[in-house]
Amino acid sequence: LAKEGKFATHQKNCYEGQIKSSGCASPLRARVCKTTPGIWHAEICLEIPLVPPLAYANDGSVLIELPGITHIIEKSPIPKDNLKNFCQQQRKENRLQGAEAVGHIWLDPIQNPAETAGGQKPTHKICPVVWVNATQTLCKETACGSGTIAAAIYLSYKYPHDTFCIMQPSGSCLTVHFKKVNGRIEIWIGGFAWEVARGTTSINPQDRQSSPIFLQSSDSE
């Protein structure tokens, strides 16, 4: 959008605008800055009245509700087998079968974290698995913005920090920064981005039935 002139100039090599996102009632502020040729730092701002409280499940997992999705910070290790059944049971036990979407987030610390190419130093990593009610799909994601925010909210209750750098399954990092402005909380989440391809494609919704990236959920849940 910035490259196509859809965002306003904020300062040199930085641009701001708004985008709409499913699950959010109002547009989200977006900011992108060109760091080096072909590399951008992009971030989105989620504004909320206050940091969501933590709700604990019987097994010690933590529930965090965000606009359009509820995340479960899982306490047990990610199952090697029957991941779909495990997640289905978690949603059932926490009465989330009717939720719009549920993120199952496995959060782990990184021992002796190394600095990334972008100068970031992640302290934790996540493995996000997201269930979407409308499509009845369960998907292991290579990155998850809302899951990263949920993980950062959980960590903010444990550590007196306002910024958290969290590694994604892709190996890239997303940084979450909490800022209090006029009695509300701004949550800025961002990372480095670059264009790898440009073109037009047509997607047939029926193709998802055979797509290997989806784990189909049971309709009888």
Contacts in CASP RR format, 6 or more apart in sequence:
PFRMAT RR
TARGET T0000
AUTHOR 0000-0000-0000
METHOD contacts of the structure
MODEL  1
LAKEGKFATHQKNCYEGQIKSSGCASPLRARVCKTTPGIWHAEICLEIPL
VPPLAYANDGSVLIELPGITHIIEKSPIPKDNLKNFCQQQRKENRLQGAE
AVGHIWLDPIQNPAETAGGQKPTHKICPVVWVNATQTLCKETACGSGTIA
AAIYLSYKYPHDTFCIMQPSGSCLTVHFKKVNGRIEIWIGGFAWEVARGT
TSINPQDRQSSPIFLQSSDSE
1 7 0 8 1.000
1 17 0 8 1.000
1 19 0 8 1.000
1 30 0 8 1.000
1 32 0 8 1.000
2 15 0 8 1.000
2 32 0 8 1.000
2 40 0 8 1.000
3 195 0 8 1.000
5 15 0 8 1.000
6 17 0 8 1.000
7 15 0 8 1.000
7 16 0 8 1.000
7 17 0 8 1.000
7 30 0 8 1.000
7 32 0 8 1.000
8 15 0 8 1.000
8 16 0 8 1.000
8 17 0 8 1.000
9 15 0 8 1.000
10 16 0 8 1.000
10 31 0 8 1.000
13 33 0 8 1.000
13 34 0 8 1.000
14 31 0 8 1.000
14 32 0 8 1.000
14 33 0 8 1.000
14 34 0 8 1.000
15 31 0 8 1.000
15 32 0 8 1.000
15 33 0 8 1.000
16 29 0 8 1.000
16 30 0 8 1.000
16 31 0 8 1.000
17 29 0 8 1.000
17 30 0 8 1.000
17 31 0 8 1.000
18 27 0 8 1.000
18 28 0 8 1.000
18 29 0 8 1.000
18 30 0 8 1.000
19 27 0 8 1.000
19 28 0 8 1.000
19 30 0 8 1.000
19 44 0 8 1.000
20 27 0 8 1.000
20 28 0 8 1.000
21 28 0 8 1.000
22 68 0 8 1.000
23 67 0 8 1.000
23 68 0 8 1.000
23 69 0 8 1.000
23 100 0 8 1.000
24 46 0 8 1.000
24 67 0 8 1.000
24 68 0 8 1.000
25 67 0 8 1.000
28 44 0 8 1.000
28 45 0 8 1.000
28 46 0 8 1.000
29 44 0 8 1.000
29 45 0 8 1.000
29 47 0 8 1.000
30 42 0 8 1.000
30 43 0 8 1.000
30 44 0 8 1.000
30 45 0 8 1.000
31 42 0 8 1.000
31 43 0 8 1.000
31 45 0 8 1.000
32 40 0 8 1.000
32 41 0 8 1.000
32 42 0 8 1.000
32 43 0 8 1.000
32 193 0 8 1.000
33 40 0 8 1.000
33 41 0 8 1.000
34 40 0 8 1.000
35 41 0 8 1.000
35 192 0 8 1.000
38 194 0 8 1.000
38 195 0 8 1.000
39 192 0 8 1.000
39 193 0 8 1.000
39 194 0 8 1.000
40 192 0 8 1.000
40 193 0 8 1.000
40 194 0 8 1.000
41 190 0 8 1.000
41 191 0 8 1.000
41 192 0 8 1.000
41 193 0 8 1.000
42 190 0 8 1.000
42 191 0 8 1.000
42 192 0 8 1.000
42 193 0 8 1.000
43 188 0 8 1.000
43 189 0 8 1.000
43 190 0 8 1.000
43 191 0 8 1.000
44 188 0 8 1.000
44 189 0 8 1.000
44 190 0 8 1.000
45 186 0 8 1.000
45 187 0 8 1.000
45 188 0 8 1.000
46 66 0 8 1.000
46 67 0 8 1.000
46 149 0 8 1.000
46 186 0 8 1.000
46 187 0 8 1.000
46 189 0 8 1.000
47 184 0 8 1.000
47 185 0 8 1.000
47 186 0 8 1.000
47 187 0 8 1.000
48 67 0 8 1.000
48 184 0 8 1.000
48 185 0 8 1.000
48 187 0 8 1.000
49 184 0 8 1.000
49 185 0 8 1.000
50 184 0 8 1.000
50 185 0 8 1.000
51 153 0 8 1.000
51 156 0 8 1.000
51 178 0 8 1.000
51 185 0 8 1.000
52 64 0 8 1.000
52 65 0 8 1.000
52 66 0 8 1.000
52 153 0 8 1.000
54 62 0 8 1.000
54 63 0 8 1.000
54 64 0 8 1.000
54 153 0 8 1.000
54 154 0 8 1.000
54 157 0 8 1.000
55 62 0 8 1.000
55 63 0 8 1.000
55 64 0 8 1.000
55 65 0 8 1.000
56 62 0 8 1.000
56 63 0 8 1.000
57 63 0 8 1.000
57 72 0 8 1.000
57 90 0 8 1.000
57 93 0 8 1.000
57 94 0 8 1.000
58 93 0 8 1.000
59 75 0 8 1.000
59 76 0 8 1.000
59 93 0 8 1.000
60 75 0 8 1.000
61 72 0 8 1.000
61 73 0 8 1.000
61 74 0 8 1.000
61 75 0 8 1.000
61 76 0 8 1.000
61 90 0 8 1.000
61 94 0 8 1.000
62 72 0 8 1.000
62 73 0 8 1.000
62 75 0 8 1.000
62 154 0 8 1.000
63 70 0 8 1.000
63 71 0 8 1.000
63 72 0 8 1.000
63 73 0 8 1.000
63 94 0 8 1.000
64 70 0 8 1.000
64 71 0 8 1.000
64 73 0 8 1.000
64 150 0 8 1.000
64 153 0 8 1.000
64 154 0 8 1.000
65 71 0 8 1.000
66 146 0 8 1.000
66 147 0 8 1.000
66 149 0 8 1.000
66 150 0 8 1.000
68 100 0 8 1.000
68 101 0 8 1.000
69 99 0 8 1.000
69 100 0 8 1.000
69 101 0 8 1.000
69 102 0 8 1.000
69 103 0 8 1.000
69 130 0 8 1.000
69 146 0 8 1.000
69 147 0 8 1.000
70 96 0 8 1.000
70 99 0 8 1.000
70 101 0 8 1.000
70 102 0 8 1.000
70 103 0 8 1.000
71 102 0 8 1.000
71 103 0 8 1.000
71 104 0 8 1.000
71 105 0 8 1.000
71 146 0 8 1.000
71 147 0 8 1.000
71 150 0 8 1.000
71 151 0 8 1.000
72 90 0 8 1.000
72 94 0 8 1.000
72 96 0 8 1.000
72 102 0 8 1.000
72 103 0 8 1.000
72 104 0 8 1.000
72 105 0 8 1.000
73 105 0 8 1.000
73 107 0 8 1.000
73 150 0 8 1.000
73 151 0 8 1.000
73 154 0 8 1.000
74 90 0 8 1.000
74 104 0 8 1.000
74 105 0 8 1.000
74 106 0 8 1.000
74 107 0 8 1.000
77 106 0 8 1.000
78 106 0 8 1.000
78 127 0 8 1.000
78 129 0 8 1.000
79 86 0 8 1.000
83 129 0 8 1.000
83 138 0 8 1.000
83 140 0 8 1.000
83 215 0 8 1.000
84 138 0 8 1.000
84 215 0 8 1.000
84 216 0 8 1.000
84 217 0 8 1.000
84 218 0 8 1.000
87 102 0 8 1.000
87 104 0 8 1.000
87 129 0 8 1.000
87 131 0 8 1.000
87 138 0 8 1.000
88 217 0 8 1.000
88 218 0 8 1.000
88 221 0 8 1.000
90 96 0 8 1.000
90 104 0 8 1.000
91 97 0 8 1.000
91 99 0 8 1.000
91 102 0 8 1.000
91 131 0 8 1.000
91 221 0 8 1.000
92 221 0 8 1.000
96 102 0 8 1.000
97 221 0 8 1.000
98 133 0 8 1.000
99 133 0 8 1.000
100 132 0 8 1.000
100 133 0 8 1.000
100 134 0 8 1.000
101 130 0 8 1.000
101 131 0 8 1.000
101 132 0 8 1.000
101 133 0 8 1.000
102 130 0 8 1.000
102 131 0 8 1.000
102 133 0 8 1.000
103 128 0 8 1.000
103 129 0 8 1.000
103 130 0 8 1.000
103 131 0 8 1.000
103 144 0 8 1.000
103 146 0 8 1.000
103 147 0 8 1.000
103 150 0 8 1.000
104 128 0 8 1.000
104 129 0 8 1.000
104 130 0 8 1.000
104 131 0 8 1.000
105 126 0 8 1.000
105 127 0 8 1.000
105 128 0 8 1.000
105 129 0 8 1.000
105 144 0 8 1.000
105 147 0 8 1.000
105 150 0 8 1.000
105 151 0 8 1.000
106 126 0 8 1.000
106 127 0 8 1.000
106 128 0 8 1.000
106 129 0 8 1.000
107 124 0 8 1.000
107 125 0 8 1.000
107 126 0 8 1.000
107 151 0 8 1.000
107 154 0 8 1.000
107 155 0 8 1.000
108 124 0 8 1.000
108 125 0 8 1.000
108 126 0 8 1.000
108 127 0 8 1.000
109 123 0 8 1.000
109 124 0 8 1.000
110 122 0 8 1.000
110 123 0 8 1.000
110 124 0 8 1.000
110 125 0 8 1.000
110 167 0 8 1.000
113 121 0 8 1.000
113 122 0 8 1.000
113 123 0 8 1.000
114 121 0 8 1.000
115 121 0 8 1.000
116 122 0 8 1.000
116 172 0 8 1.000
116 173 0 8 1.000
118 192 0 8 1.000
120 165 0 8 1.000
120 173 0 8 1.000
120 175 0 8 1.000
121 165 0 8 1.000
122 165 0 8 1.000
122 166 0 8 1.000
122 167 0 8 1.000
122 173 0 8 1.000
123 164 0 8 1.000
123 165 0 8 1.000
123 166 0 8 1.000
124 151 0 8 1.000
124 155 0 8 1.000
124 164 0 8 1.000
124 166 0 8 1.000
124 167 0 8 1.000
125 166 0 8 1.000
125 167 0 8 1.000
125 168 0 8 1.000
125 169 0 8 1.000
126 144 0 8 1.000
126 147 0 8 1.000
126 148 0 8 1.000
126 151 0 8 1.000
126 166 0 8 1.000
126 167 0 8 1.000
126 168 0 8 1.000
126 169 0 8 1.000
127 140 0 8 1.000
127 169 0 8 1.000
128 140 0 8 1.000
128 141 0 8 1.000
128 143 0 8 1.000
128 144 0 8 1.000
128 147 0 8 1.000
128 169 0 8 1.000
129 138 0 8 1.000
129 139 0 8 1.000
129 140 0 8 1.000
129 141 0 8 1.000
130 138 0 8 1.000
130 139 0 8 1.000
130 141 0 8 1.000
130 144 0 8 1.000
131 137 0 8 1.000
131 138 0 8 1.000
131 139 0 8 1.000
131 217 0 8 1.000
132 139 0 8 1.000
135 208 0 8 1.000
136 216 0 8 1.000
136 217 0 8 1.000
136 218 0 8 1.000
136 219 0 8 1.000
137 208 0 8 1.000
137 214 0 8 1.000
137 215 0 8 1.000
137 216 0 8 1.000
137 217 0 8 1.000
138 214 0 8 1.000
138 215 0 8 1.000
138 216 0 8 1.000
138 217 0 8 1.000
139 213 0 8 1.000
139 214 0 8 1.000
139 215 0 8 1.000
140 169 0 8 1.000
140 213 0 8 1.000
140 215 0 8 1.000
141 169 0 8 1.000
142 168 0 8 1.000
142 169 0 8 1.000
142 170 0 8 1.000
143 168 0 8 1.000
143 169 0 8 1.000
143 170 0 8 1.000
143 172 0 8 1.000
143 174 0 8 1.000
144 168 0 8 1.000
145 174 0 8 1.000
145 189 0 8 1.000
148 166 0 8 1.000
148 168 0 8 1.000
148 174 0 8 1.000
148 176 0 8 1.000
148 189 0 8 1.000
149 176 0 8 1.000
149 187 0 8 1.000
149 189 0 8 1.000
151 164 0 8 1.000
151 166 0 8 1.000
152 164 0 8 1.000
152 166 0 8 1.000
152 176 0 8 1.000
152 178 0 8 1.000
152 187 0 8 1.000
152 189 0 8 1.000
155 161 0 8 1.000
155 164 0 8 1.000
156 162 0 8 1.000
156 164 0 8 1.000
156 178 0 8 1.000
162 177 0 8 1.000
162 178 0 8 1.000
162 179 0 8 1.000
163 175 0 8 1.000
163 176 0 8 1.000
163 177 0 8 1.000
163 178 0 8 1.000
164 175 0 8 1.000
164 176 0 8 1.000
165 173 0 8 1.000
165 174 0 8 1.000
165 175 0 8 1.000
166 173 0 8 1.000
166 174 0 8 1.000
166 175 0 8 1.000
166 176 0 8 1.000
167 173 0 8 1.000
168 174 0 8 1.000
172 191 0 8 1.000
172 192 0 8 1.000
173 191 0 8 1.000
174 189 0 8 1.000
174 190 0 8 1.000
174 191 0 8 1.000
175 189 0 8 1.000
175 190 0 8 1.000
175 191 0 8 1.000
176 187 0 8 1.000
176 188 0 8 1.000
176 189 0 8 1.000
176 190 0 8 1.000
177 187 0 8 1.000
177 188 0 8 1.000
177 189 0 8 1.000
178 185 0 8 1.000
178 186 0 8 1.000
178 187 0 8 1.000
179 185 0 8 1.000
179 186 0 8 1.000
179 187 0 8 1.000
179 188 0 8 1.000
180 186 0 8 1.000
208 214 0 8 1.000
209 216 0 8 1.000
END
